[in-house]
Amino acid sequence: MSSTPHDNDLDIKAIDPRRGAKFSPNLSAFLKRPRNEVQRRLSRVYRDLDGTLWLGYPDEDYFIGTRLMAVLCNGAKTDTMAYPRMVKELVEVERFWINYMRDGRCAIDAEHKQFFIGDDSRWSTSGETRSCNWCGKATQRMKRWTEVINKSGWVDAAAVAA
């Protein structure tokens, strides 16, 4: 990861939630918050060694930002911090903002496994198949199965005899 901050590829107007439910209202609110002007201009998305996504930018030996999931859950209430020595552990998610401007929250969940607030607009269902309205790239089908669960536990002996 480069340790010199530089402007990102984000067009804040392009991700306004009024342009579609695929855009996160909380991410938009966080980036539009006046005190986050530097985050709006410099933030990129990074993945750490555990797969956690981070929103922020490197500044010498520090990463200035926060977990992306914190922003998605808490919006403008989310604070950023300086994380020392974290810079070396992060790998930038290439073209994240370009993909987000095109696909919305599907850029965060390309596997289409996460639930998002406003998720009810994400899918169009026809019979046993559904298609993603946000990115147009995912189709899923309903799979049904039966699971047998055997249970055991200790109970009072008098209750078993009855």
C-alpha positions, 0 to 999 in steps of 0.5 A: 500500500502506498503511504502517500494519500491521493484523491480517490475516484469517488463521485459523491453525487453518483452514490446518493441513495436518492439515485437508487436503493443499491446505494447505502444511506449510511455510507453516503451520510458518513462521507457527506458529514462536513468533518469527513471532507478528507475521508470523502476525498482520500478514502479507499477500501482496503482488506486486512489479513482477516478479510475485514474491509476498512474505509480510509487512507494511509498516512505514513505509518498510520491508517486513518479510517474505520471498518467499513461495516461500522460505517454501513451500520452507524453512518455519520455517527461513525468516528475514524481513528489513526491505526499505527502500523496497520498500513502494512497489513492492508491491501487495497480493493482495486477499483472499489469506488468505480465498482460501487458507483456502478453496482452499489452495495453489491461491490461490498457483497459480490457473492450476494450473501449479506443482508442490507437495510433496504434489501427488499428492493435488491431482488426480483423473484420469479418462481424459484429464481431471483435476480439482483436488481442492484447490479444485474449480475447475480441470479439465485435459485431456491434450494430446499432440503430437510435436516434431521436433528437427533437430540439428547439430554439429561432429564429427571428419571421420574419424568421419563418413567411417566 
